[in-house]
């Protein structure tokens, strides 16, 4: 199993006395590793695909409650060969290998700046691309390192809390509060972040822009789920973040940071 993680650090600076403040959100790539690879089906139709085949005189798949074993008999010159420039997996069994890789997110700046005592809303976004030849697809989770996620010393923005079990279609922040939330967008987002096109999240197949807002947590949340391969192009997922402070709320000045970990896992 290949696991890819990306640690994202967000920073937001706010002055309580000045009408304008600077908001900076930085994405720092801590780890981005992938297995390079490619695959191609040797036979396909509208109903099936066969990734690889072989001619031999025997073989079968055996299984019990505790194990599964697949074997072939009669192949010649099988095994793994490699050099500094290539790797070759020769033989039917050797070809059953999948790959997954990620193009990590870049730095992002939240804007506009949140005003002093008057409050305001600040937005930023970043994106990543996942490519895999795994026929079972992949999933992506996000988790915050602290609760609440966005903090400055003992001060913080509260993690966004949807009104119900599903994310909120519209980002809502009370006049007397400050909150920090996120929403993913893309073709592979999890069903939790899809909507019915009529204002309800967690149902339907629509991906309305700037909708279905959720809060970060120290427990991992699945934001992307795909059940098929997507090579060679891969799929881009955009993560949008929003920090808001109400007009009747006084947020202590300081540099507010949030650290999240994005994990990409084969299904």
N, C-alpha and C positions, 0 to 999 in steps of 0.2 A: 504494500500500500504506500502510495506517495502522498505526503502531507505538505502543503505549502502554506506558510504563514506570512502575514504582513502586519507589522505593528504601525499604527497610525497615531500621530500625536497632534492634537489640535490645540491651538493657543488663541485666547481672546483677551485683549487688554481694554479696560474701560476706566475712564475717569468720571468720578461722581460729580465734580463741580463744573466741568467744561461741557459745552454743548456738542463737541465733536471728540471722538476717541478713535484710536487705531485698533483694528481687529485683524489679527494675523492667524491663519490656520495653516500649519505645516504638516505634510505627510512625510514621514521618514521610513524608508524601507529598511527593515531590520533583517529580514530573511526572504529571499525569493529564489527558490530552487525548483527545477523541473527536470523531467526525464525527456530528453530529445528522442523523437521516434516518429515513424510514419507507418501507415498500413494501407492496404488496398485490397478490395474484395476481388477474388478471381472469378466469381460467378454471381450475378445479381439478376433480379427481376422485380416486378412491382410487389411481390409477396415475400421475398426472402433475399438474403445475401450470405455467401459462403466466403469467409475471409481467407481460408487456406485449405488445401487438400493434399493428398499424397496417394501414391500407388504402392501397395505393400501386400503381404499375404495374411495379415492378421492384426487384431487390435479390438479393444472394447473398453467400455466404461463400467467400472465396478463401484458399488457404493453400499454403505450400511449406515446405521445411526451414528457412527463415530468417525467415518472417513469416506472419501471418494477418491478413486484412482482411475486415471485414463492412460492407456498404453497403446503403442503401435509396434508391429514387428515387421522387419524386412527392409527398412530404410538403410541407405548407405551414406557414409560421410556426414553424419549429423553432429550437432553440437554448436558451441559458441566460439567464433573466431574474432579476433580484434587486433587493431593496431592503433597508433595515435590518430589516424584519420577516419577509421570506420569500425563498426561492429556488425558482424554477420551472424544471424541466428539460422542455422541450417537444419532443416527437418521439420516435419509437421508439428511436433510437440514444442519445439523451440520457438515457433512463430507465434504462439499464444501469449503475446505480451502487449500491454497497453501503455500509453504515455499520457501525461498531463502536464501542462505548463501554464504560467500566468505572466501577463504583462502588467507590472505593478502600477499602482496609482502614483500620480505626481503631486507636487506641492499645490496647495489651494489656499486662497485668501478669502475669508468671510467679508462680505461687504453688503450694504454700506456700513460704516461705523455706527455703533450704538451711541445715541446722544446721552448726555450726562444724566440729570435728574428726570428728564422727560421720557427716557426709555427709548425703545425702538426694536427693530428686527434686523438681523444680520444673516446672510446666506452664503454658502459655499458648496462646491461640489468637486468630486474627483471620480475617476473611473478606472476599471481594470478589465482585462480581457483574459478569459480562460479558454484554452484549446485542449481537447482530448479526443483520442480515438477509441476510448473505452465505450463499448456498446451499451453499458449500463449508465453512462453519464457521470455527473459529479454534483456536489453540493458545496455551498459556501456558508460559513457562519461568521457572526461578528460578536465580539464580547468586549466589554469595558473592563479596565483594570481596577477602577474604583467605583463606588456608589455613594453619592452621585458621580457621574462621569466627568463633568466640567467643573473644576475646582481651582481655587487660589487660596492656599493656606486653609483656614477654617471656613472660608466663604465659598459659595457654590451657586451654580444654576441647577435647579431641580431637573432630574431626568423626566422627560415628557411622559405623561401618563394618559393613554387613551381613555375615553369615556366608558368603553366596554371592553370585551375580550379582543376584538379586532382593532387594528389601527384606525385612527381618525382620518376621515377623508380630507378634512380641513384642519390645518394647524391652528390650535386655539391656546391662547395664553391670557390668563386673567390680568386685570390692570394692576393687581397687588402682588404679582408673582413674576418670577423669571424662570424660563425653562429652556432645555436643550434637547433637540430630537433629530431624527433622521428618517429618510425613506430611500429605498432602492428603486431603480428603474432599469428596464431592459427586458429582452425576450425571455430570459431564463429566471426571472424573479419567482420566489416562492409564492404559492397561492395566497398566503396571508397578506401579501402586499398588492394583490390584484383587486380589481373592483368591478362592479356591475355596470359602470358607466352612468349610474344614476345617483351616486353619492354614498354607496355602501362598500366598505372594504372587506376583504376576507371572503369574497364570493365573486363569481364571474370570471371573465378572462381578459378584461380590459386593463391596460396600464396607463391610467390617466396621469399626465404630467403634474408634478408638485402635489400629489395626493397620497393618502395612506401613510400618515405620520406615526412613528413609534418612538419609544424611548430606549436608550442603551441600558444594558444590564450586565452584571458580573456573571450571569449565566448566559451561555451561548444561544444566540437566536439564528435560526436558519433564514437567510435572506435570498438564497439562490438554490434552485433544485431543478436538475435536468436528467432525464432518463434515457438519453441517446447520445451518440458521439456528435461532435460538431466541427471536426477538422475538415478542411485546413484553415478556414477563416476564423473559427472561434466565435465567441459571443462577448460583446461589451456590456458590462453592468456599470451603471452610474450610481454613486452614492451621494445623496444630497443631505446637507446638514443645515440646521437652523437654530440660532440662539435668539431669544426674545426676552425683553424686560418691559414690564407694564408701566404705564404712565404714572401710576401711583406707587410704584415700587422703587425703593432706593437700593441699588446694588453697590456694594463696597468696591472701591477701585482696586485694581490689581491685574496681574497677568493670570488668566484662567486657562488651564490646560486639561485636555482629556486624552487618554491613551486607549486605543482599541486594537484588538487583534483580529485580523481577517484570516480565516482558515479555509483552504480549498481541499476537498477530500473526494476521491473517487467513490462512486456509489457502490 
